Amino acid sequence: MIVVMGATGATGNALLHRLLALGAPVRALTRTPHRAIPGLTDPRRPPVEVRYADAADPRSLHTAFEGADRLFLAMANGPAQVELETRVIDIATRAGIGHLVKISAPAAERDSPVAVSRGHHAIEEHLRGSGLTHTVLRPYAFMQNLLRLAPAVDRGVILGATGDAPYNHIDCRDIADVAAAALTRPEVAGGTYVLTGPEAVTHSELASKLTALTGRRIRYVDLTPDELRDDLIRHAHMPAWLAEHVTEIQQLAASRPEAPTTTVADILGRPPRTLDAFLREHRAHFRR
């Protein structure tokens, strides 16, 4: 039995459906059992066991992991992430989970300039010390997060603080497919994989793609890190820690030039989804 934490998130939900397509036994976990998990109401889908679980509620985790041997661990980044994920790892170990696949982050290093990545480093270290067989996935920026740019695109701009530095994106569905491979294929399990799409693009190149997509001129406005952080707090209404994280990620791209890896293609035997294809798929979202 494979347990999927984060079954309502973009990656976890895509993984859930990939595992169902593979015929794997799967249990979906959610903190909001009264809400339908996307895609599970389709009568053509086989029935899926859904259980309540919250990383802040150890008893719920013990119950959720009963009878399972594999676990997918993905949680939203946040100030309590290290505490919560290490608790999940400890309970999974006691519950007899045999293999855990964790979503981590790029630059997951002790001295990373990105605070969230330092947290993921601590979690990875805890996972290594747990004795659990594990696979670590380190994806770059999710293409799905670009959908949040729609209000700015409506105004004809996108904002950032990367200058002319290219940065990587990856479709969450490709992350999910790699996770499914790690959970079901012994030859993939046990590695640490850096995941990207097929190209790294600058913010200016992204603006050009959005211009072609919408038929409206979209320009990139390069800000200082302080200006970007302030804009994210004031206009995107991000909490301060998240605005700081986004700014740190963009500064990482500026200080460490990013380039795509071949990992997705090497594992899946097909190229990862392209940014152009993702934007075309969501054209209506940007043409509001």
QUIJO-V617193 format. One record per residue. N is the residue number from 0. RES is the residue in three letters. SS is DSSP state (2 for helix, 1 for strand, 0 for the rest). PSI is psi in radians with two decimals (NA if undefined). D_LAST is the distance of its C-alpha to the last C-alpha in Angstrom with 1 decimal. Layout:
# QUIJO-V617193
n | res | ss | psi | d_last
N | RES | SS | PSI | D_LAST
N | RES | SS | PSI | D_LAST
This chain:
# QUIJO-V617193
n | res | ss | psi | d_last
0 | MET | 0 | 2.26 | 42.2
1 | ILE | 1 | 2.18 | 39.1
2 | VAL | 1 | 2.28 | 37.4
3 | VAL | 1 | 1.90 | 33.7
4 | MET | 0 | 2.58 | 32.8
5 | GLY | 0 | 0.62 | 29.2
6 | ALA | 0 | -0.23 | 28.4
7 | THR | 0 | -0.13 | 25.2
8 | GLY | 0 | 2.94 | 23.9
9 | ALA | 2 | -0.79 | 21.9
10 | THR | 2 | -0.81 | 25.2
11 | GLY | 2 | -0.68 | 27.6
12 | ASN | 2 | -0.72 | 25.7
13 | ALA | 2 | -0.67 | 25.5
14 | LEU | 2 | -0.77 | 29.2
15 | LEU | 2 | -0.81 | 30.1
16 | HIS | 2 | -0.55 | 28.8
17 | ARG | 2 | -0.74 | 30.4
18 | LEU | 2 | -0.67 | 33.7
19 | LEU | 2 | -0.71 | 33.6
20 | ALA | 2 | -0.53 | 33.1
21 | LEU | 2 | -0.14 | 36.2
22 | GLY | 0 | 0.33 | 38.1
23 | ALA | 0 | 2.52 | 38.8
24 | PRO | 0 | 2.25 | 39.8
25 | VAL | 1 | 2.54 | 37.1
26 | ARG | 1 | 2.20 | 36.7
27 | ALA | 1 | 2.33 | 33.3
28 | LEU | 1 | 2.49 | 33.5
29 | THR | 1 | 2.58 | 31.3
30 | ARG | 0 | -0.17 | 31.7
31 | THR | 0 | 1.26 | 30.0
32 | PRO | 0 | -0.29 | 31.9
33 | HIS | 0 | -0.20 | 30.7
34 | ARG | 0 | 2.41 | 27.2
35 | ALA | 0 | 2.43 | 26.6
36 | ILE | 0 | 2.26 | 26.2
37 | PRO | 0 | 2.27 | 23.2
38 | GLY | 0 | -0.27 | 24.6
39 | LEU | 0 | -0.14 | 28.1
40 | THR | 0 | -0.09 | 27.7
41 | ASP | 0 | 2.06 | 27.7
42 | PRO | 0 | -0.26 | 31.3
43 | ARG | 0 | -0.24 | 31.7
44 | ARG | 0 | 2.51 | 31.8
45 | PRO | 0 | 2.69 | 35.2
46 | PRO | 0 | 2.53 | 35.7
47 | VAL | 0 | 2.35 | 35.1
48 | GLU | 1 | 2.22 | 37.0
49 | VAL | 1 | 2.25 | 34.9
50 | ARG | 1 | 2.63 | 36.7
51 | TYR | 1 | 2.40 | 35.9
52 | ALA | 0 | 2.48 | 36.4
53 | ASP | 0 | 2.25 | 35.8
54 | ALA | 0 | -0.34 | 37.1
55 | ALA | 0 | -0.04 | 38.4
56 | ASP | 0 | 1.55 | 40.5
57 | PRO | 2 | -0.65 | 43.1
58 | ARG | 2 | -0.68 | 44.5
59 | SER | 2 | -0.59 | 41.3
60 | LEU | 2 | -0.76 | 41.2
61 | HIS | 2 | -0.80 | 44.8
62 | THR | 2 | -0.73 | 44.0
63 | ALA | 2 | -0.51 | 40.8
64 | PHE | 0 | -0.06 | 42.7
65 | GLU | 0 | 2.27 | 45.7
66 | GLY | 0 | 0.08 | 46.6
67 | ALA | 0 | 2.68 | 44.0
68 | ASP | 0 | -0.17 | 44.9
69 | ARG | 1 | 2.57 | 41.6
70 | LEU | 1 | 2.33 | 38.8
71 | PHE | 1 | 2.14 | 35.3
72 | LEU | 1 | 1.91 | 34.7
73 | ALA | 0 | 2.19 | 31.2
74 | MET | 0 | 2.63 | 30.4
75 | ALA | 0 | 2.45 | 27.7
76 | ASN | 0 | 2.55 | 29.0
77 | GLY | 0 | 2.95 | 30.6
78 | PRO | 0 | -0.50 | 33.8
79 | ALA | 0 | 0.21 | 35.8
80 | GLN | 2 | -0.75 | 34.9
81 | VAL | 2 | -0.82 | 38.3
82 | GLU | 2 | -0.80 | 40.2
83 | LEU | 2 | -0.79 | 38.1
84 | GLU | 2 | -0.65 | 38.0
85 | THR | 2 | -0.58 | 41.7
86 | ARG | 2 | -0.77 | 42.4
87 | VAL | 2 | -0.78 | 40.6
88 | ILE | 2 | -0.77 | 42.6
89 | ASP | 2 | -0.77 | 45.9
90 | ILE | 2 | -0.67 | 45.3
91 | ALA | 2 | -0.69 | 44.3
92 | THR | 2 | -0.81 | 47.5
93 | ARG | 2 | -0.50 | 49.6
94 | ALA | 2 | -0.13 | 47.9
95 | GLY | 0 | 0.31 | 49.0
96 | ILE | 0 | 2.32 | 45.6
97 | GLY | 0 | -0.46 | 46.7
98 | HIS | 1 | 2.26 | 43.6
99 | LEU | 1 | 2.28 | 40.6
100 | VAL | 1 | 2.11 | 37.5
101 | LYS | 1 | 2.37 | 35.8
102 | ILE | 1 | 2.09 | 32.5
103 | SER | 0 | -2.48 | 33.4
104 | ALA | 0 | 2.74 | 32.0
105 | PRO | 0 | 2.74 | 32.9
106 | ALA | 0 | 0.69 | 35.8
107 | ALA | 0 | 1.39 | 37.2
108 | GLU | 0 | 2.72 | 40.3
109 | ARG | 0 | -0.67 | 42.7
110 | ASP | 0 | 0.49 | 42.2
111 | SER | 0 | 2.51 | 38.5
112 | PRO | 0 | -0.10 | 36.7
113 | VAL | 0 | 2.07 | 33.9
114 | ALA | 2 | -0.74 | 35.0
115 | VAL | 2 | -0.65 | 33.0
116 | SER | 2 | -0.62 | 34.6
117 | ARG | 2 | -0.66 | 38.0
118 | GLY | 2 | -0.76 | 37.4
119 | HIS | 2 | -0.63 | 36.6
120 | HIS | 2 | -0.79 | 39.8
121 | ALA | 2 | -0.70 | 41.7
122 | ILE | 2 | -0.76 | 40.3
123 | GLU | 2 | -0.73 | 41.1
124 | GLU | 2 | -0.74 | 44.6
125 | HIS | 2 | -0.70 | 45.1
126 | LEU | 2 | -0.74 | 44.0
127 | ARG | 2 | -0.63 | 46.5
128 | GLY | 2 | -0.17 | 49.2
129 | SER | 2 | -0.38 | 48.5
130 | GLY | 0 | -0.11 | 50.1
131 | LEU | 0 | 2.40 | 47.1
132 | THR | 1 | 2.32 | 46.2
133 | HIS | 1 | 2.74 | 42.7
134 | THR | 1 | 2.35 | 40.0
135 | VAL | 1 | 2.21 | 37.7
136 | LEU | 1 | 2.22 | 34.3
137 | ARG | 1 | 1.40 | 32.9
138 | PRO | 1 | 2.62 | 29.3
139 | TYR | 0 | -2.84 | 27.5
140 | ALA | 1 | 2.37 | 23.8
141 | PHE | 1 | 2.28 | 21.6
142 | MET | 2 | -0.63 | 18.8
143 | GLN | 2 | -0.47 | 17.0
144 | ASN | 2 | -0.32 | 17.1
145 | LEU | 2 | -0.37 | 14.9
146 | LEU | 2 | -0.38 | 11.9
147 | ARG | 2 | -0.22 | 12.9
148 | LEU | 2 | -0.16 | 12.1
149 | ALA | 2 | -0.79 | 8.3
150 | PRO | 2 | -0.69 | 9.1
151 | ALA | 2 | -0.68 | 11.6
152 | VAL | 2 | -0.63 | 9.7
153 | ASP | 2 | -0.53 | 7.7
154 | ARG | 0 | -0.03 | 11.3
155 | GLY | 0 | 0.27 | 12.5
156 | VAL | 1 | 2.73 | 14.8
157 | ILE | 1 | 2.52 | 15.9
158 | LEU | 1 | 2.60 | 19.1
159 | GLY | 1 | -3.12 | 22.1
160 | ALA | 0 | 0.65 | 25.9
161 | THR | 0 | -0.08 | 26.9
162 | GLY | 0 | -2.29 | 27.9
163 | ASP | 0 | 0.39 | 28.2
164 | ALA | 0 | 2.33 | 29.0
165 | PRO | 0 | 2.64 | 27.4
166 | TYR | 1 | 2.70 | 26.4
167 | ASN | 1 | 2.58 | 26.1
168 | HIS | 1 | 2.74 | 23.3
169 | ILE | 1 | 2.48 | 24.0
170 | ASP | 0 | 2.32 | 22.1
171 | CYS | 2 | -0.47 | 23.3
172 | ARG | 2 | -0.52 | 24.3
173 | ASP | 2 | -0.66 | 26.8
174 | ILE | 2 | -0.77 | 28.2
175 | ALA | 2 | -0.71 | 28.6
176 | ASP | 2 | -0.65 | 30.5
177 | VAL | 2 | -0.71 | 32.8
178 | ALA | 2 | -0.72 | 33.4
179 | ALA | 2 | -0.70 | 34.3
180 | ALA | 2 | -0.74 | 36.7
181 | ALA | 2 | -0.56 | 38.3
182 | LEU | 2 | -0.33 | 38.8
183 | THR | 2 | -0.18 | 40.3
184 | ARG | 0 | 1.93 | 41.9
185 | PRO | 0 | -0.53 | 45.0
186 | GLU | 0 | -0.28 | 44.9
187 | VAL | 0 | -0.53 | 41.5
188 | ALA | 0 | 2.53 | 42.3
189 | GLY | 0 | -0.06 | 43.7
190 | GLY | 0 | 3.04 | 41.9
191 | THR | 1 | 2.09 | 39.7
192 | TYR | 1 | 2.23 | 36.7
193 | VAL | 1 | 2.16 | 34.3
194 | LEU | 1 | 2.29 | 31.1
195 | THR | 0 | 2.97 | 28.6
196 | GLY | 0 | -2.95 | 26.4
197 | PRO | 0 | -0.12 | 28.0
198 | GLU | 0 | 2.66 | 27.1
199 | ALA | 1 | 2.36 | 26.7
200 | VAL | 1 | 2.65 | 24.3
201 | THR | 0 | 2.90 | 24.2
202 | HIS | 2 | -0.62 | 21.3
203 | SER | 2 | -0.69 | 21.6
204 | GLU | 2 | -0.67 | 21.4
205 | LEU | 2 | -0.74 | 18.3
206 | ALA | 2 | -0.68 | 16.8
207 | SER | 2 | -0.70 | 18.1
208 | LYS | 2 | -0.72 | 16.6
209 | LEU | 2 | -0.56 | 13.1
210 | THR | 2 | -0.82 | 14.0
211 | ALA | 2 | -0.62 | 15.1
212 | LEU | 2 | -0.74 | 12.2
213 | THR | 2 | -0.31 | 9.5
214 | GLY | 0 | 0.14 | 12.2
215 | ARG | 0 | 2.58 | 11.9
216 | ARG | 0 | 2.10 | 14.8
217 | ILE | 0 | 2.21 | 14.3
218 | ARG | 1 | 2.66 | 17.7
219 | TYR | 1 | 2.27 | 19.5
220 | VAL | 1 | 2.02 | 21.4
221 | ASP | 1 | 2.17 | 24.4
222 | LEU | 0 | 2.88 | 25.8
223 | THR | 0 | 2.80 | 29.1
224 | PRO | 2 | -0.72 | 29.2
225 | ASP | 2 | -0.70 | 30.0
226 | GLU | 2 | -0.73 | 27.1
227 | LEU | 2 | -0.81 | 24.6
228 | ARG | 2 | -0.79 | 26.3
229 | ASP | 2 | -0.72 | 26.2
230 | ASP | 2 | -0.72 | 22.5
231 | LEU | 2 | -0.63 | 21.6
232 | ILE | 2 | -0.79 | 23.9
233 | ARG | 2 | -0.74 | 23.0
234 | HIS | 0 | -0.58 | 19.2
235 | ALA | 0 | -0.09 | 18.1
236 | HIS | 0 | 0.61 | 20.9
237 | MET | 0 | 2.55 | 22.6
238 | PRO | 0 | 2.72 | 26.2
239 | ALA | 2 | -0.69 | 28.6
240 | TRP | 2 | -0.64 | 29.8
241 | LEU | 2 | -0.71 | 26.3
242 | ALA | 2 | -0.68 | 25.5
243 | GLU | 2 | -0.72 | 28.9
244 | HIS | 2 | -0.83 | 28.3
245 | VAL | 2 | -0.74 | 25.2
246 | THR | 2 | -0.75 | 27.1
247 | GLU | 2 | -0.70 | 30.2
248 | ILE | 2 | -0.75 | 28.3
249 | GLN | 2 | -0.65 | 27.0
250 | GLN | 2 | -0.56 | 30.5
251 | LEU | 2 | -0.76 | 32.0
252 | ALA | 2 | -0.62 | 30.0
253 | ALA | 2 | -0.57 | 31.3
254 | SER | 2 | -0.42 | 34.9
255 | ARG | 0 | 1.64 | 35.1
256 | PRO | 0 | 2.28 | 33.5
257 | GLU | 0 | 2.57 | 31.6
258 | ALA | 0 | 2.59 | 32.2
259 | PRO | 0 | 2.64 | 31.2
260 | THR | 0 | 2.93 | 33.7
261 | THR | 0 | 0.20 | 34.8
262 | THR | 2 | -0.78 | 35.2
263 | VAL | 2 | -0.83 | 32.5
264 | ALA | 2 | -0.69 | 33.9
265 | ASP | 2 | -0.68 | 37.4
266 | ILE | 2 | -0.73 | 37.0
267 | LEU | 2 | -0.26 | 34.8
268 | GLY | 0 | 0.34 | 36.2
269 | ARG | 0 | 2.74 | 32.8
270 | PRO | 0 | 2.68 | 30.5
271 | PRO | 0 | 2.78 | 27.6
272 | ARG | 0 | 2.51 | 24.0
273 | THR | 0 | 2.76 | 22.6
274 | LEU | 2 | -0.70 | 19.7
275 | ASP | 2 | -0.76 | 18.6
276 | ALA | 2 | -0.71 | 18.8
277 | PHE | 2 | -0.78 | 16.8
278 | LEU | 2 | -0.69 | 13.9
279 | ARG | 2 | -0.70 | 14.0
280 | GLU | 2 | -0.55 | 14.2
281 | HIS | 0 | 0.48 | 11.0
282 | ARG | 2 | -0.78 | 9.2
283 | ALA | 2 | -0.50 | 6.5
284 | HIS | 2 | -0.57 | 6.1
285 | PHE | 2 | -0.03 | 5.7
286 | ARG | 0 | 0.76 | 3.8
287 | ARG | 0 | NA | 0.0
